[in-house]
Amino acid sequence: MAQPPLIPSNWQLPDEFRQRLGTTAGRQRFMQSGQDYLIVSHHVPEHDEVGRRGILFWRDSNNEWRCSNGDPGKGALAKHLGVYSKKLDEYDAMEGEAIRADDYLPVLEGLAPIVRSVRNLLETLEEARKAITDDRSIIDHRDKAYELSRQAELLYEDAKNSMDVAVVRRADEQAIASRQMSVAAHRLNMLAALFFPFATLGAIFGTTLTDNWPWRDSSLPFMMFLIAGLVIGAFLTKFIARPA
């Protein structure tokens, strides 16, 4: 979908501004030409956006404010800041519901460009405050931008710290599970070592070769079988359990 032109066709923008603006907004900044002032800002960035969508706020020599997206006059800048505030609230709610490390990744990916954008917007409005001394609403907008910048930075840090904790907790859970599996495998090896001789002796002496032995009707071979199996099994168990 094609983006609308950065400068509305019905704007009689000073040539100095037009010469400093390209087809895209570029970085956020403040411009002044005589009694005309221009604030170049960005719409709230999405995490998958490569470029930035620009929005212009122009105060002409008659002290009338205009916004390139058509929002009326002086309240357009306040509305612009409100969009940032609403977006941060959405990410705040997502961060509060996140539990696993994977849940924090979308929050961090979405917040990262917003943190940079709000910080640059704050710097731009600070320049505008110094230049536009007869409009105290700029001070309010600058202060709001400062609050948003602080909120975005704190939210980003909280989400990052919470994700680190979730990663550590998951690593601990995996370590416990690995230890349990190791213990279970060790016990299985011990049982296998204990009963392996019985299986081997049974395979050897449980053949038809013993049918003609003179002691086949006596219990002595069976007792010898058990004793030999236990001795060999105990030896193998001790061998497996020895320290590395």
C-alpha positions, -999 to +999 in steps of 0.1 A: +000+000+000+015+034-011+022+059+016+006+093+013+029+122+005+048+136+035+038+172+028+001+177+021-006+193-013-026+222+003+003+233+025+021+266+016+052+254+034+082+277+032+108+267+006+135+263+032+115+235+048+108+218+015+145+219+006+153+201+039+126+175+035+128+145+012+102+120+002+105+104+036+106+119+071+142+110+080+151+115+116+129+133+140+139+170+142+128+206+147+131+233+120+126+271+120+123+295+092+115+330+103+082+328+122+074+294+108+081+263+129+081+226+118+082+195+139+091+163+121+081+132+140+073+096+135+042+075+139+044+048+166+068+023+151+058-014+148+083-041+156+084-054+120+087-021+103+118-014+084+112+023+077+095+050+097+062+067+088+066+105+091+041+130+105+046+168+104+034+195+128+036+230+113+030+263+130+028+291+104+036+327+108-001+334+119+005+310+149-019+284+135-010+248+139-015+222+112-008+184+111+000+165+080-025+137+088-054+161+089-059+162+127-071+196+138-048+223+149-032+225+183-046+193+197-029+172+170+004+170+189-013+160+221-032+133+202+001+121+187+016+117+221-015+100+233-011+073+206+024+066+220+010+064+255-018+040+245+008+017+227+030+017+258+000+007+280-007-022+256+029-035+260+027-029+298-004-052+299+015-078+278+045-076+301+022-082+331+007-113+316+040-128+304+053-159+322+078-177+300+108-162+283+091-166+249+063-144+262+087-115+268+103-116+233+073-098+215+073-072+243+110-065+239+108-065+201+080-040+201+094-018+228+129-014+213+119+009+184+095+028+206+121+036+232+143+051+205+115+069+189+102+085+221+137+095+232+142+113+198+108+129+200+117+143+235+148+158+221+129+173+192+102+189+215+130+202+238+144+221+208+109+233+199+104+246+235+135+267+233+125+282+200+087+287+205+087+308+236+052+322+232+034+288+233+034+272+267+016+241+254+049+230+240+062+227+275+034+204+284+041+183+253+078+182+262+070+171+297+046+144+284+073+132+260+096+129+290+071+108+309+066+085+279+104+082+274+108+073+310+079+048+309+092+032+278+127+028+292+115+014+325+091-010+308+118-023+285+142-028+315+115-046+335+106-069+306+143-076+300+150-084+336+119-105+339+129-125+308+164-130+323+148-144+355+125-166+334+155-180+315+174-187+347+143-204+362+139-225+331+176-234+332+172-245+368+142-266+359+161-282+331+190-289+354+167-305+380+151-326+352+185-336+339+196-347+374+165-367+379+170-384+345+207-390+355+197-406+388+171-428+371+196-439+345+221-447+372+196-468+391+187-486+359+224-493+353+227-506+389+198-530+384+211-541+351+245-548+366+229-568+394+207-590+372+229-593+342+248-623+356+215-641+363+204-636+327+238-647+314+240-678+336+204-686+328+211-684+291+241-708+295+228-734+319+192-732+309+198-753+278+192-790+270+229-797+277+220-799+314+194-827+308+220-854+311+239-840+341+238-862+372+227-833+395+198-821+374+174-834+400+192-817+429+187-782+443+224-777+446+229-764+410+201-738+416+217-726+448+251-724+431+234-705+403+219-679+427+252-675+447+273-671+416+248-646+401+247-625+433+285-625+436+291-615+400+262-590+402+276-574+433+310-571+417+296-555+386+274-531+407+305-520+427+324-516+394+298-493+379+293-473+411+330-466+416+342-429+415+354-417+381 
